[in-house]
Amino acid sequence: MTLDLTDDETQVLVQHLKHAIDNDPYPLSPRLLRLKAILAKLRPEPIHEPLPPPKVYAPPPAARGQKAAGPADGRDGYAATGAGDCAEIAAKKEGHPSAISGLAT
């Protein structure tokens, strides 16, 4: 069965179908699935190109015989456990006199 509709008639029919689909309280009902199929025949969705594969970001491999930079245990030599320790470590790095006497500010 072929319908010979003008562009205006097709536009009105598409608007009514979209309104019926959008405002129906049962989006998975068989009636609504039929209306969606009719709408797809009147105004097919554009075909999208597939997305390119995601890029893989990995660190460069280490050269043979070389170790990674930094200490072997992965620490920088300071073991800060609280906010006071952080201030004390920063004062030690700068040579602050309060850090020498043990009174961190």
Phi, psi and omega per residue, in radians:
M1 nan 2.242 -3.124
T2 -2.058 2.299 3.074
L3 -1.787 2.244 3.071
D4 -1.718 1.578 -3.117
L5 -1.851 2.534 3.032
T6 -1.323 2.963 3.121
D7 -1.080 -0.669 3.124
D8 -1.153 -0.748 3.117
E9 -1.124 -0.708 3.102
T10 -1.102 -0.737 3.141
Q11 -1.093 -0.740 3.124
V12 -1.141 -0.736 3.126
L13 -1.126 -0.714 3.115
V14 -1.118 -0.745 3.119
Q15 -1.069 -0.755 3.135
H16 -1.161 -0.687 3.109
L17 -1.144 -0.763 3.123
K18 -1.087 -0.726 3.126
H19 -1.106 -0.765 3.139
A20 -1.133 -0.673 -3.124
I21 -1.235 -0.788 -3.077
D22 -1.193 -0.541 -3.039
N23 -1.778 0.154 3.138
D24 -1.445 2.338 -3.111
P25 -1.318 -0.203 -3.112
Y26 -2.096 1.502 -3.011
P27 -1.187 -0.284 -3.140
L28 -1.896 0.291 -3.138
S29 -1.236 2.633 3.137
P30 -1.033 -0.607 3.117
R31 -1.092 -0.749 -3.113
L32 -1.234 -0.612 3.096
L33 -1.112 -0.645 3.076
R34 -1.158 -0.727 3.121
L35 -1.119 -0.665 3.106
K36 -1.135 -0.656 3.115
A37 -1.154 -0.693 3.100
I38 -1.135 -0.753 3.129
L39 -1.088 -0.671 3.124
A40 -1.143 -0.539 3.089
K41 -1.282 -0.617 -3.131
L42 -1.323 -0.766 -3.117
R43 -2.321 1.463 -3.133
P44 -1.138 2.542 3.116
E45 -1.223 2.510 3.095
P46 -1.186 2.541 3.138
I47 -1.466 2.206 -3.128
H48 -1.644 2.544 3.062
E49 -1.259 2.556 3.117
P50 -1.172 2.608 3.128
L51 -1.234 2.584 3.092
P52 -1.194 2.746 3.128
P53 -1.123 2.591 -3.120
P54 -1.160 2.559 3.109
K55 -1.334 2.519 3.127
V56 -1.822 2.079 3.113
Y57 -1.841 2.020 -3.138
A58 -2.361 2.584 3.096
P59 -1.150 2.636 3.137
P60 -1.162 2.576 -3.131
P61 -1.202 2.551 3.113
A62 -1.272 2.538 3.123
A63 -1.190 2.684 -3.125
R64 -1.117 2.338 3.082
G65 1.507 -0.045 3.125
Q66 -1.889 2.518 3.083
K67 -1.674 2.784 3.074
A68 -1.166 2.653 -3.139
A69 -1.208 2.568 3.090
G70 1.834 2.967 3.135
P71 -1.103 2.707 -3.094
A72 -1.144 -0.568 -3.109
D73 -1.526 -0.040 3.074
G74 1.420 0.126 3.140
R75 -1.827 2.781 -3.135
D76 -1.694 0.167 3.095
G77 1.668 -0.135 3.132
Y78 -2.045 2.294 3.120
A79 -1.991 1.498 -3.135
A80 -1.448 2.336 -3.138
T81 -2.045 -0.264 -3.110
G82 -2.710 3.126 -3.098
A83 -1.122 -0.654 3.127
G84 -1.139 -0.680 3.119
D85 -1.122 -0.673 -3.140
C86 -1.101 -0.773 3.130
A87 -1.131 -0.667 3.140
E88 -1.168 -0.719 3.128
I89 -1.133 -0.753 3.126
A90 -1.093 -0.691 3.124
A91 -1.166 -0.649 3.110
K92 -1.135 -0.708 3.140
K93 -1.107 -0.617 -3.112
E94 -1.552 -0.141 -3.115
G95 1.313 0.570 -3.105
H96 -1.215 2.361 -3.098
P97 -1.128 -0.497 -3.130
S98 -1.201 -0.455 3.122
A99 -1.274 -0.511 -3.132
I100 -1.256 -0.672 -3.120
S101 -1.432 -0.151 3.096
G102 1.609 0.106 -3.134
L103 -1.876 1.560 3.126
A104 -1.364 2.465 -3.140
T105 -1.718 nan nan
